[in-house]
Each structure stands twice: as structure tokens, then as C-alpha cells.
Amino acid sequence: MNKKYSWPASKLDEKDMLLLFKMREKKSKPITLLIKEAINKTYGK
């Protein structure tokens, strides 16, 4: 499977990154895991 996807971070602005940074500090989780959990919660898994 060789599909190309655009990198989602290119759509994140400074406010988004600040929120992710604060949540990373609060939850002690990497930002990539926070994004994955948000996607799973929003779209189901």
C-alpha cells in the first residue's frame, strides 16, 4: 500500500500548536498520540 497523504501539521496554526503543547504537558503524552486519540474519538475506531 503506497498512498501519499498530506501532512496534517501543515494545517495547524500557532493556536492549535499551543493547545497541543499545553495538553502534552498536562497529560504527559506525545503530541502525535494526542492527535491520534482525538481522531479516534471524533471518527471512531
Buried (B, 14 or more C-beta within 10 A) or exposed (E): EEEEEEEEEEEBEEEEEEEBEEBBEEEEEEBEEBBEBEEEEEEEE
